[in-house]
Amino acid sequence: MMLKFSILVACLLVASLYREVQSDDSSESSEESTIPANVTMKIENSLDSSWPSAEYVVSVPVGTSVYEMMVAAKEQFDDFTFEATYFRQYGGHFIDSINDLAGSSADQTFWRFENGYGVAFDRGVDLILVHANDDVIVFSFASWA
Ligand SMILES: *[C@@H]1O[C@H](CO)[C@@H](O)[C@H](O)[C@H]1NC(C)=O
């Protein structure tokens, strides 16, 4: 539990710094919010190749956060599901499970969150915004050990 919490805190601390830097841009993003985008969301398990990976093309407006995109995906696809915990003190969500596979402190596993090139995002799902049509977001079940 402590480790999981530390990861969350580290992500969210960076996230809140980023938000302050970005706050000047907020007027710009509201204008973009009606531009539609098809974002590819890939769900993979880097620890078990037999686990059924999945890919969803989610329709959301440009400027949607990845968290909101996941909420939209839940509505758009019957076979996509996720659970998240909201930490009010950090203003962000921690992803607990995707498609019924949950990270575990005992097993030292979590849902890694990457761009389409396998690079992990340094911020939480609430602070990464979908920027364009054809964006790719990857959730990869991984070990932190
Ligand atoms: C998203 O995909 C749908 C279905 O393929 C398509 O009709 C629509 O034009 C696409 N939207 C964009 C912004 O590319």
Ligand as a Chemical Component Dictionary entry (heavy atoms), coordinates in Angstrom:
data_LIG
# 
_chem_comp.id                   LIG 
_chem_comp.type                 NON-POLYMER 
_chem_comp.pdbx_formal_charge   0 
_chem_comp.three_letter_code    LIG 
# 
loop_
_chem_comp_atom.comp_id 
_chem_comp_atom.atom_id 
_chem_comp_atom.alt_atom_id 
_chem_comp_atom.type_symbol 
_chem_comp_atom.charge 
_chem_comp_atom.model_Cartn_x 
_chem_comp_atom.model_Cartn_y 
_chem_comp_atom.model_Cartn_z 
_chem_comp_atom.pdbx_ordinal 
LIG C1 C1 C 0 -13.783 8.803  -36.411 1  
LIG O1 O1 O 0 -14.153 7.527  -36.893 2  
LIG C2 C2 C 0 -15.451 7.507  -37.485 3  
LIG C3 C3 C 0 -15.769 6.052  -37.822 4  
LIG O2 O2 O 0 -14.729 5.461  -38.560 5  
LIG C4 C4 C 0 -15.446 8.421  -38.695 6  
LIG O3 O3 O 0 -16.721 8.436  -39.279 7  
LIG C5 C5 C 0 -15.065 9.827  -38.263 8  
LIG O4 O4 O 0 -14.964 10.673 -39.392 9  
LIG C6 C6 C 0 -13.739 9.826  -37.534 10 
LIG N1 N1 N 0 -13.481 11.132 -36.975 11 
LIG C7 C7 C 0 -12.344 11.768 -37.224 12 
LIG C8 C8 C 0 -12.195 13.083 -36.529 13 
LIG O5 O5 O 0 -11.459 11.323 -37.918 14 
# 
loop_
_chem_comp_bond.comp_id 
_chem_comp_bond.atom_id_1 
_chem_comp_bond.atom_id_2 
_chem_comp_bond.value_order 
_chem_comp_bond.pdbx_ordinal 
LIG C1 O1 SING 1  
LIG C1 C6 SING 2  
LIG O1 C2 SING 3  
LIG C2 C3 SING 4  
LIG C2 C4 SING 5  
LIG C3 O2 SING 6  
LIG C4 O3 SING 7  
LIG C4 C5 SING 8  
LIG C5 O4 SING 9  
LIG C5 C6 SING 10 
LIG C6 N1 SING 11 
LIG N1 C7 SING 12 
LIG C7 C8 SING 13 
LIG C7 O5 DOUB 14 
# 
